[in-house]
Amino acid sequence: MSAPSQWTVFWRTVVGRAYPRIIGAQREKSWVFFEIFLPLLQVTAYVYIYRAIQAPPEFIGFVVLGGAMSAYWLNVLWSMATQLYWEKETGNLELYIVAPTSRMAILLGMAMGGLFATTLRAVAVITIGTVLFHVSMSVSSVPALVGVFLTTLVALYGMGMLLSSLFLLFGREAWHLSNLLQEPVSLVSGFYFPVRALGQVVAAAASILPITLGLDAMRQLLFPAMLGKFRFLSPGVELAILVGLAILFLFLSHRALAFFEKLARRDGRLSVRGQ
Amino acid sequence: MAAWLGWQIESNWADPFVFAIYSLVKPLAGALILVFMYAVIAKDGLHSPLFPGVFVGNALFIYVPAVLAGISWTIIDDREHYGMLKYVYTAPVNVFAYLIGRGVAKAIVATVAVVIMLLLGTLALGVPVRLAGINWLFVAATLVLGSAMLSLFGILLGGVTMITARHNYGVGEAVAGGLYLLCGVVFPLDTLPAWLAATGRVIPISYWLEAFRRALLGHGTEAFASLSDGVLLAVIAGSTAVLAVLAVLGFRLAERRARAKGLLDMQTMY
């Protein structure tokens, strides 16, 4: 029997790594409560802040959308960036390294599997938030909205792959670093207010995070009348930058994975636990 | 000793400078989200009459997840990560003292963050906290009672995490998130629908935050305007006493169940 081609192994690995995340989610359905309930609590708190200060109703929509998109950022942080650290702690990382497959395929499988539960969470937040808080959206262009959303995800998960490689060198600080990146990114990416409020310079710097531009563009496409006054860049420009970021992060993650794996092998960090 | 152990676990993964930044950046970013929401939208920006109460409430709330979720996290950390919970139980230590000690380390870090947040609010954002106007006795009484109350809440949650396997990581976060919403931390309690506001009025943490607002700002919120300072403290003290009974009974019950089902050294790898 001939050996499968590299391409076949790559895709089998993607499916194989995505499988436990998707099937695992089916077996333990109670996660749905935590994955939806927790972000909804935060979204609800921010909605009531805007209600208390009598903000225009569109701002409630900004919060709901921000809360939904935050699910992807949290997934990238906890299920992509820190994943190789968890695998190291549970003794799986050595198995990944000795397996005759591409590490990029493993990361891609993680991303695909993670996207399933995260998308469910994001959809639930959007749906429940929209119904509960009477959010009214008027989509100015469905293809543009879908294009921006998908490109944002590709760029974001590409960034997650890059972070995953970097985290290969970390011990306990990986957990703390992910924890640290939650609120500051919520702030600079404008999860709960238009990013332009931070000023052009900060907003431009925060654009290295794909979710900043993705969120701003999606808000413009969903709330065109209101976000006209608060927009950072036009959706077309933001989409073009997102495409650039997606290519850049995927390229960098490929290079970084090889580099940091070599470094971690040399320093003997691949199998060190409880650091 | 447990507090020292907690401090070492919390802080020894980084040098003190990195650790200080780590401890401050998270709450600071959370507060700045509020600041920008008010600055961009509120009619009077940061001069909105709601802002000082909201800022102080948000700053003081740092204690809640730190102590409450911190203590319950100790059970998960010791059992699942370090595999040490069974040794704690075999050692001649009082488990309540141990859990509270571990919570103290989190409370110390939280205190630094709270002080810096209040300084930021006072010096840079116009929050009218004046040293001369602070009722220090009221602050001390509120702080002592509040620490006891949050520790007891944490112990109660620790009991829950001891007998649950999956999702125990999210229990502390879920409870803290619920309290953030229901206790009127970042908006007046009456903004919530009546049934949610009524729920918030049953939770002692709402009274604790109100007491702090009065002590630091000289005034509280509309929701508790009818209560005098003495009544407020009495409510906090009374609910802390009730909570003490519930926490001890609840934790002992959970402990008994955990021993019977062999959960003290469970490792779910979840």
Interface residues (C-beta under 8 A of the other chain):
Chain A: E28 S30 W31 F34 F37 L38 L41 Q42 T44 A45 Y46 Y48 I49 Y50 R51 A52 I53 Q54 A55 P56 F59 T90 G171 R172 E173 H176 N179 L180 Q182 E183 P184 S186 L187 F191 Y192 F193 P194 A197 L198 F230 G274
Chain B: W13 A14 Y22 V25 K26 P27 A29 G30 L32 I33 L34 F36 M37 Y38 A39 V40 I41 A42 K43 S48 L50 V54 Y82 R166 H167 G170 E173 A174 G177 G178 Y180 L181 V185 V186 F187 P188 T191 L192 M269
